[in-house]
């Protein structure tokens, strides 16, 4: 499988995909069905913020391969349950070879779970809070190319969200981490031009917007 000048590659099924997912079938599945598709489920949003923090210094593929173990260790990222974790849970997780055994990141996840509960009390859900930071369409690049992505690792919105989360007591939520969260959860669509999943993610976002409008 070779990458073309547009940053895309064609797998055995003939579909053109963003080059970064070519390593394994599981990575391609994540690219095709998760990355860039809009998410409003609080567990998934909390999970991604936490796992982006665990990824610091590592590859996302490493974290993806450990995701099931992370879910088992952190009660499927139910913030209410994780918020009740104590020192025994920290020690249990430090002994779990299936996850990234970093005390600071483990303790950060427990701290951030408690912060999620505070956000829910104020905004109703983590989703309602996070989607406030979706950038306006006019501010986004007209075309997403490899050069575009190389130049964009943060955005005004990811900087603003990062600052606000830190002010609220969150940790491991720098602007780059938050932008990666926005990419994965569909607040921005950074699938490359020509990638088969780009249009599907755009359609999913349009469907979400139409559903929101119908509820008003």
C-alpha positions as CSV (number, residue, x, y, z in Angstrom):
1,X,0.0,0.0,0.0
2,X,1.5,3.3,-1.1
3,X,0.6,6.8,-0.1
4,X,-0.3,9.2,-2.9
5,X,0.6,12.9,-3.1
6,X,-2.7,13.7,-1.5
7,X,-1.8,11.8,1.7
8,X,-4.2,9.0,0.9
9,X,-3.7,5.2,0.4
10,X,-5.9,2.5,-1.0
11,X,-6.4,-0.7,1.0
12,X,-7.4,-4.0,-0.4
13,X,-11.1,-2.9,-0.5
14,X,-10.1,-0.1,-2.9
15,X,-11.2,2.7,-0.5
16,X,-9.0,5.7,-0.2
17,X,-8.2,6.6,3.4
18,X,-6.0,9.0,5.4
19,X,-2.5,7.7,5.5
20,X,-2.2,7.7,9.3
21,X,-4.5,4.7,9.7
22,X,-2.7,2.2,7.4
23,X,-0.8,0.3,10.1
24,X,-3.5,-2.2,11.1
25,X,-7.0,-3.3,10.3
26,X,-8.1,-2.1,13.7
27,X,-6.7,1.3,13.0
28,X,-8.5,1.5,9.7
29,X,-11.8,0.5,11.4
30,X,-11.3,3.3,13.9
31,X,-10.7,5.7,11.1
32,X,-13.7,4.6,9.1
33,X,-16.3,4.5,11.9
34,X,-15.1,6.7,14.8
35,X,-12.5,9.4,14.1
36,X,-14.1,12.6,13.0
37,X,-17.7,11.4,13.4
38,X,-19.7,13.6,15.8
39,X,-20.1,12.2,19.3
40,X,-22.6,13.4,22.0
41,X,-22.3,10.5,24.4
42,X,-20.8,11.7,27.7
43,X,-18.9,8.4,28.3
44,X,-17.2,8.5,25.0
45,X,-16.4,12.2,25.3
46,X,-14.9,11.7,28.8
47,X,-13.0,8.6,27.6
48,X,-11.4,10.4,24.7
49,X,-10.3,13.3,26.8
50,X,-8.7,10.9,29.3
51,X,-7.1,8.7,26.6
52,X,-5.7,11.8,24.8
53,X,-4.0,12.6,28.1
54,X,-2.6,9.1,28.4
55,X,-1.4,9.3,24.8
56,X,1.1,12.2,25.6
57,X,4.5,10.9,24.5
58,X,3.0,7.8,22.8
59,X,1.2,7.0,19.6
60,X,-2.6,6.8,19.4
61,X,-2.3,3.3,18.0
62,X,-0.6,2.3,21.3
63,X,-3.6,3.7,23.2
64,X,-6.2,2.2,20.8
65,X,-4.7,-1.2,21.3
66,X,-5.0,-0.8,25.0
67,X,-8.5,0.8,25.0
68,X,-10.4,-2.3,26.1
69,X,-8.1,-2.6,29.1
70,X,-8.6,1.1,29.9
71,X,-12.3,0.6,29.7
72,X,-12.2,-2.3,32.2
73,X,-9.9,-0.4,34.5
74,X,-11.9,2.8,34.5
75,X,-15.5,1.4,34.8
76,X,-16.1,2.0,31.0
77,X,-15.4,5.7,31.8
78,X,-18.5,6.2,33.8
79,X,-17.5,9.5,35.4
80,X,-19.7,8.9,38.4
81,X,-18.0,5.7,39.3
82,X,-14.4,6.9,38.5
83,X,-15.0,10.0,40.6
84,X,-15.3,7.7,43.6
85,X,-12.0,6.0,43.0
86,X,-9.4,6.2,45.9
87,X,-5.8,5.2,46.5
88,X,-6.6,1.5,46.4
89,X,-7.9,2.0,42.8
90,X,-4.8,4.0,41.9
91,X,-2.6,1.1,43.1
92,X,-4.8,-1.4,41.3
93,X,-4.4,0.5,38.1
94,X,-0.7,0.9,38.6
95,X,-0.5,-2.9,38.6
96,X,-2.5,-3.3,35.4
97,X,-0.1,-4.1,32.6
98,X,-2.9,-3.6,30.1
99,X,-2.9,0.1,30.4
100,X,-0.3,2.9,30.6
101,X,0.9,2.7,34.2
102,X,1.5,6.4,34.9
103,X,0.5,7.6,38.3
104,X,0.0,11.2,37.3
105,X,-2.2,10.3,34.4
106,X,-4.2,7.8,36.4
107,X,-4.8,10.4,39.2
108,X,-5.6,13.0,36.6
109,X,-8.4,10.7,35.2
110,X,-10.0,10.4,38.6
111,X,-9.7,14.1,39.2
112,X,-11.2,14.9,35.8
113,X,-14.1,12.5,36.5
114,X,-14.9,14.7,39.5
115,X,-14.7,17.8,37.3
116,X,-17.1,16.2,34.8
117,X,-19.7,16.0,37.5
118,X,-19.3,19.7,38.2
119,X,-19.7,20.4,34.5
120,X,-22.9,18.4,34.3
121,X,-24.3,20.3,37.2
122,X,-23.7,23.5,35.3
123,X,-24.3,22.6,31.7
124,X,-26.4,19.5,31.9
125,X,-23.8,17.2,30.2
126,X,-20.2,17.1,29.2
127,X,-21.6,17.1,25.6
128,X,-23.4,20.3,26.0
129,X,-20.2,21.9,27.4
130,X,-17.9,20.5,24.7
131,X,-20.0,21.3,21.7
132,X,-20.0,25.0,22.7
133,X,-16.4,25.0,21.3
134,X,-17.3,23.7,17.8
135,X,-15.6,26.3,15.5
136,X,-17.8,28.1,12.9
137,X,-17.5,26.6,9.5
138,X,-16.2,29.8,8.0
139,X,-13.1,29.6,10.2
140,X,-12.1,26.2,8.9
141,X,-9.7,25.6,6.0
142,X,-11.4,25.3,2.7
143,X,-9.5,22.1,1.9
144,X,-7.9,19.6,4.3
145,X,-4.6,18.5,2.9
146,X,-1.5,17.0,4.5
147,X,0.1,20.4,4.6
148,X,-2.9,21.8,6.3
149,X,-2.9,19.2,9.0
150,X,0.8,19.6,9.5
151,X,0.3,23.3,10.2
152,X,-2.7,22.9,12.5
153,X,-2.1,21.3,15.9
154,X,-4.3,23.7,17.9
155,X,-7.1,26.2,17.2
156,X,-8.5,29.2,18.9
157,X,-11.3,27.0,20.2
158,X,-9.0,24.3,21.5
159,X,-6.9,27.0,23.3
160,X,-10.1,28.5,24.8
161,X,-11.5,25.1,25.9
162,X,-8.1,24.1,27.3
163,X,-7.9,27.3,29.3
164,X,-11.4,26.9,30.6
165,X,-10.9,23.3,31.6
166,X,-7.7,24.1,33.5
167,X,-9.5,26.9,35.3
168,X,-12.1,24.4,36.3
169,X,-9.4,22.1,37.8
170,X,-8.8,19.6,34.9
171,X,-5.3,18.4,34.1
172,X,-3.6,16.9,31.0
173,X,-5.8,19.0,28.8
174,X,-3.4,21.2,26.9
175,X,-4.5,22.9,23.6
176,X,-2.9,20.2,21.4
177,X,-4.6,17.4,23.5
178,X,-8.0,19.2,23.2
179,X,-7.6,19.7,19.5
180,X,-6.9,16.0,19.0
181,X,-10.1,15.4,21.1
182,X,-12.0,17.8,18.7
183,X,-10.7,15.9,15.7
184,X,-11.7,12.5,17.0
185,X,-15.1,13.5,18.4
186,X,-16.2,15.3,15.2
187,X,-16.1,18.9,16.4
188,X,-13.9,19.4,13.4
189,X,-13.6,17.2,10.4
190,X,-9.9,16.7,9.5
191,X,-10.3,13.7,7.2
192,X,-8.3,14.6,4.1
193,X,-9.9,15.7,0.8
194,X,-10.6,12.5,-1.2
195,X,-10.8,10.2,1.9
196,X,-14.0,8.2,1.7
197,X,-14.9,8.8,5.3
198,X,-14.8,12.6,5.0
199,X,-18.2,12.9,3.3
200,X,-19.7,10.4,5.7
201,X,-18.5,12.4,8.7
202,X,-19.9,15.6,7.2
203,X,-23.3,13.8,6.6
204,X,-23.3,12.6,10.2
205,X,-22.7,16.1,11.5
206,X,-25.5,17.5,9.2
207,X,-27.8,14.8,10.5
208,X,-27.0,15.7,14.1
209,X,-27.7,19.4,13.4
210,X,-31.0,18.5,11.8
211,X,-32.0,16.4,14.8
212,X,-31.1,19.3,17.2
213,X,-33.2,21.7,15.1
214,X,-36.2,19.4,15.1
215,X,-36.1,19.3,19.0
216,X,-36.4,23.1,19.3
